[in-house]
Every structure is written in C-alpha cells, then in structure tokens.
C-alpha cells in the first residue's frame, strides 16, 4: 500500500496553520480507520490519490494523505496487517478537504463511542466533504453530520448504475466497482475535473471508465446547493487572483440573477462580500504572522495595491494595516 505525504512546493510561503493559497496547496485527505478495517478499501483510496499525484506531478501536487484512528498508533486491518495512524484527538491543524470513514467491525462498535462521536462533530466544520464507506455509515449517522457534507451516497449511485446496466444487457453478469474506488474518483473529479478522473480511472483499472464515469455524478453537483458550494469553494481557492462575481457565477453554471439570490440565501453574504472577507482574513493573517510589505500582502491577497488594502482596513476594521500588525505583535508579545 502506498501512502505518501506530499510536500507543497509553495509551503515556504504559507504561515503555519494558514488557509492561504499563494500557489497550489496539496489537498489534505484523511482516512479514519478502526480495528478490523478493510485493507482493500484503504489501499484503493490511497492508490487513487497516488495516481492523481503522478498524473499531475509536473504541474502541481494534488493530494496528501493522513491516516487517522481514535487512539492513534498501529491499527490492525481485517487481514492482520497493521498501519500507522495519527490520533483523531491530536492537533489536526487546518482540517481536511475530504474525510473518509472506513468500515469494518470496529466501525460498528465506534458508533457507540461518545468521545469519538463528539470529536467528529467538532471536526466536521473543518472538512469540506465527509464520505463514509460500508459500516462507516453507522459512525456518520451517529455523529448526525448534515447530509450535505457527505457528498452523496456512493452505494446508491452504484446500485442505480448496476440496475441500468442489467436492464440494458440482461444476459451479462455485472460486477459493481468498489465503493472506495468510486468515492475517491468523485473527489478527484470534483477537485480537478473529468479529464484527470478519467486518466486516474484508466491507470487504476484499464477500460473501467465506461462503467465508472456515470457513477461519479450522483446529482450533488447539479443541485443549487451543490453549485453554490462549488462556487464558494472556488472563491476561497482563488481569492488571490483578479477574479469577479461573474467568474464565480460561471463556475456555478448559473445566471447572475439566480447566482446572487441563491448565494445570499445559502451563505448569508453576497458573493462580493464573501470574497472581500476571504481576502481580508488572509491579509490579517499575513500581517500578524509575516514581515512582508503591505503592497506585497495586498497583491498576494488579490488586492491590486497597498493603498486600496489600507482603505478596506480602515472601512472594515477602523485601523490601518500597519496598525493592525502592530497591535497583533504587541498582543503576541513580539
């Protein structure tokens, strides 16, 4: 099994714990396992993200993988092989793009573990998508995490495809691809598009894309909520670029009128305000944690000039950027 930790080429520019994107940052994937977890599922998950890293190695690091368990340390799989994991209760820094909850007999027992369930509920806001596999659904149900965060039901989409294939070719036996493989490919497709998902699918299982492709669309991306979530995520990922609300509406594939209405309803903010707050948060972090000049901080946060950033600070925070830096340095004892 190949599990790697990818070091981002831009990591030197990122203050510890920051959610800043000064280039591409590898997306963190967490896999939560329990005693007796299915080794094959975890291997498939890890292999998909390894292949995604290999496919775009010349341009960007795509993913880093962290294995988690509640106690941390060695965890035995169903076949007896052990892997090393970090504790779910340890410092997990900035959260994860996706959390997979593996199945197995240990997952069924974990659903009654109040300490673990409480920790998952605390972690959920720091995770964009949570996907449960097999018995892991019992853990997710116990945590009562909103379904919107689970990215759809992979098993039900697999069953729909199986029925469609059987109806089209009743005389042939149909083998449904692994739920873990489909779940991982959905993440790759969501983050990097259909082309990379297809390439990884074919590298993982030559000739599989014809069957796997339809399974990667479970309807989530087509809903208004899904589209707004995608647009909001895109704004957070690209705030350092000269982007506009019209660009975000195109990402959501919605008319400007519908986009503005749905975005405000779902987030409580207009897209412009959402983008401005994202840029302001990033600027505050850089001011507090680096010695970069104000002009450079402005440019890194998508603001053309330091003077404009200063106007935003005075209007929103009633303080100048340099004043904000001085106050935070005094507060931290520097």
Buried (B, 14 or more C-beta within 10 A) or exposed (E): BEBEEBEBEBBEBBEEEBBBBBBBBBBBBBBBBBBBBBBBBBBBBBBBBBBBBEBBEEEBBBBBBBBBBBEBEEBBBBEEEEBEBBBBBEEBEEBBBBBBBBBBEBBBBBBEBEEBBEBBEEBBEEBBBBBBBBBBBBBBEBBEBEEBBBBBBBBEBBEBBBEEBEEEEEEEEBEBBBBBBBBBBBBBBBBBEEEBBBBBBBBBBEEBBEBBBEBBBBEBBEEBEBBBBBBBBBBBBBBBEEBEBEBBBBBBEBEEEBBBEBBBEBBEBEBBEBBBBBBBBBBBBBBBBBEBEBBEBBBBBBBEEBEEBBEBBEEEEEBBBEBBBEEBBEEEEE
